[in-house]
Amino acid sequence: MTIGDPYSRDAAVSGRSVALPLINQPVPFEAGDPALERFRRNWLVSGIAEAGQARLAAARVLVVGAGGLGSPVLQYLTAAGVGTIGICDSDVVEVSNLQRQLLHGEGDVGDPKPDSAVRHLSGLNSQVRFERYGHATREWLDEHGREWDLIMDCTDSFDSKYLVADYCADSGVPLVWGTVVSMSFQVSIFWSGAPAPAPSLSLRSLHPVKPAPGTTPASPTVGVLGPVVGQAGTAMATEAIKVLVGFGEPLIGRVLMVDAATQRADVLTFAPWE
């Protein structure tokens, strides 16, 4: 496979929908392809169709973090038929993870999370190609980040989140971002190279400064409810599918904010479209 630079090409924009440029050219499904029946409930959704399903099959998505947020993100992208998924995580599965990281089980404790993830995800969809990596350093992203159509930030520390987000801001690779603690979460999309009328943004457009240690609540001290992590990761997977296919209104310039304690959800605009 030859990897090109998709960010030198134009994205497809229609109204408030954005279809990211893909590295690999989508291949139309042939009549009678079993995949059409498998993914029928996908492409019957208004705005997807068979052409949208072909875009998912051609897509390359890098998921940084295979824990709480990564579990639903990886499961739903795999089930949706994304063609190639990269998994970056240097941690091993721990017993304390199992309360919210539903991709892993008791038998996976002690195993590297990418290995555990691929073992389970391959049983969900054997047609997906998985690539396993360790810690996503800035040097690694500088070398390999442009091999992906989209990056998903499923990490759980400010250092990791700003490292990934700053790389995406500098490189122009689109980023689906999420954060969750206790009963609250936020989800958005940042793309420094977004075409007009969408605003070109980075994480620092919403949260300019990385919080200092101890200045904000953290899950090791205030906890995090497993189903709330699932809500956040599911929202992230939905946003990824929307921009890979090019339908709906993605959270570019907007942030989804949910307080699951009251099930109150707000979408705040912080950068309007032109």
Solvent accessible surface area in square Angstrom, and as a share of the most:
residue,aa,sasa,rsa
1,M,137,0.61
2,T,123,0.71
3,I,62,0.31
4,G,38,0.37
5,D,64,0.33
6,P,0,0.00
7,Y,43,0.16
8,S,91,0.59
9,R,118,0.43
10,D,135,0.70
11,A,16,0.12
12,A,66,0.51
13,V,50,0.29
14,S,82,0.53
15,G,60,0.58
16,R,114,0.42
17,S,20,0.13
18,V,1,0.00
19,A,11,0.09
20,L,3,0.02
21,P,11,0.07
22,L,12,0.06
23,I,19,0.10
24,N,37,0.19
25,Q,153,0.68
26,P,31,0.19
27,V,117,0.67
28,P,110,0.69
29,F,41,0.17
30,E,137,0.61
31,A,107,0.83
32,G,73,0.70
33,D,46,0.24
34,P,112,0.71
35,A,24,0.18
36,L,23,0.12
37,E,117,0.53
38,R,126,0.46
39,F,21,0.09
40,R,93,0.34
41,R,185,0.67
42,N,39,0.20
43,W,41,0.14
44,L,96,0.48
45,V,74,0.42
46,S,103,0.67
47,G,51,0.49
48,I,12,0.06
49,A,54,0.42
50,E,75,0.33
51,A,75,0.58
52,G,3,0.03
53,Q,1,0.00
54,A,4,0.03
55,R,49,0.18
56,L,1,0.00
57,A,49,0.38
58,A,13,0.10
59,A,0,0.00
60,R,5,0.02
61,V,0,0.00
62,L,0,0.00
63,V,0,0.00
64,V,8,0.05
65,G,9,0.09
66,A,0,0.00
67,G,8,0.08
68,G,12,0.11
69,L,9,0.05
70,G,0,0.00
71,S,0,0.00
72,P,14,0.09
73,V,0,0.00
74,L,0,0.00
75,Q,59,0.26
76,Y,117,0.45
77,L,0,0.00
78,T,0,0.00
79,A,42,0.33
80,A,9,0.07
81,G,8,0.07
82,V,0,0.00
83,G,17,0.17
84,T,14,0.08
85,I,0,0.00
86,G,0,0.00
87,I,0,0.00
88,C,2,0.01
89,D,20,0.10
90,S,72,0.46
91,D,81,0.42
92,V,66,0.38
93,V,2,0.01
94,E,94,0.42
95,V,108,0.62
96,S,75,0.48
97,N,12,0.06
98,L,41,0.20
99,Q,99,0.44
100,R,60,0.22
101,Q,8,0.04
102,L,132,0.66
103,L,5,0.03
104,H,12,0.05
105,G,26,0.25
106,E,148,0.66
107,G,78,0.75
108,D,7,0.04
109,V,61,0.35
110,G,48,0.46
111,D,46,0.24
112,P,64,0.40
113,K,11,0.05
114,P,7,0.04
115,D,49,0.25
116,S,0,0.00
117,A,0,0.00
118,V,17,0.10
119,R,121,0.44
120,H,81,0.36
121,L,1,0.01
122,S,44,0.29
123,G,74,0.71
124,L,76,0.38
125,N,3,0.01
126,S,86,0.55
127,Q,152,0.68
128,V,13,0.07
129,R,132,0.48
130,F,32,0.13
131,E,28,0.12
132,R,127,0.46
133,Y,53,0.20
134,G,38,0.36
135,H,109,0.49
136,A,7,0.05
137,T,49,0.29
138,R,76,0.28
139,E,127,0.57
140,W,44,0.15
141,L,0,0.00
142,D,86,0.45
143,E,127,0.57
144,H,47,0.21
145,G,0,0.00
146,R,98,0.36
147,E,46,0.21
148,W,0,0.00
149,D,0,0.00
150,L,0,0.00
151,I,0,0.00
152,M,0,0.00
153,D,0,0.00
154,C,7,0.04
155,T,17,0.10
156,D,139,0.72
157,S,48,0.31
158,F,80,0.33
159,D,93,0.48
160,S,28,0.18
161,K,9,0.04
162,Y,11,0.04
163,L,56,0.28
164,V,2,0.01
165,A,1,0.01
166,D,38,0.20
167,Y,6,0.02
168,C,4,0.03
169,A,32,0.25
170,D,102,0.53
171,S,14,0.09
172,G,11,0.11
173,V,0,0.00
174,P,1,0.00
175,L,1,0.00
176,V,0,0.00
177,W,7,0.03
178,G,0,0.00
179,T,35,0.21
180,V,29,0.17
181,V,40,0.23
182,S,41,0.27
183,M,59,0.26
184,S,50,0.32
185,F,9,0.04
186,Q,40,0.18
187,V,0,0.00
188,S,0,0.00
189,I,3,0.02
190,F,5,0.02
191,W,11,0.04
192,S,40,0.26
193,G,45,0.44
194,A,10,0.07
195,P,35,0.22
196,A,69,0.53
197,P,43,0.27
198,A,4,0.03
199,P,19,0.12
200,S,65,0.42
201,L,18,0.09
202,S,21,0.14
203,L,3,0.01
204,R,97,0.35
205,S,56,0.36
206,L,36,0.18
207,H,64,0.28
208,P,86,0.54
209,V,117,0.67
210,K,81,0.34
211,P,37,0.23
212,A,57,0.44
213,P,137,0.86
214,G,84,0.81
215,T,92,0.54
216,T,54,0.31
217,P,90,0.57
218,A,46,0.35
219,S,42,0.27
220,P,124,0.78
221,T,116,0.68
222,V,79,0.45
223,G,31,0.30
224,V,22,0.13
225,L,85,0.42
226,G,11,0.10
227,P,93,0.59
228,V,2,0.01
229,V,4,0.02
230,G,26,0.25
231,Q,68,0.30
232,A,0,0.00
233,G,0,0.00
234,T,54,0.32
235,A,21,0.16
236,M,0,0.00
237,A,3,0.02
238,T,67,0.39
239,E,10,0.05
240,A,0,0.00
241,I,31,0.15
242,K,29,0.12
243,V,1,0.01
244,L,0,0.00
245,V,11,0.06
246,G,23,0.23
247,F,37,0.15
248,G,36,0.35
249,E,94,0.42
250,P,2,0.01
251,L,11,0.05
252,I,0,0.00
253,G,0,0.00
254,R,54,0.20
255,V,3,0.02
256,L,31,0.15
257,M,67,0.30
258,V,13,0.08
259,D,52,0.27
260,A,9,0.07
261,A,68,0.53
262,T,97,0.56
263,Q,120,0.53
264,R,153,0.56
265,A,65,0.50
266,D,49,0.25
267,V,71,0.41
268,L,91,0.45
269,T,85,0.49
270,F,57,0.24
271,A,15,0.12
272,P,101,0.64
273,W,25,0.09
274,E,162,0.73
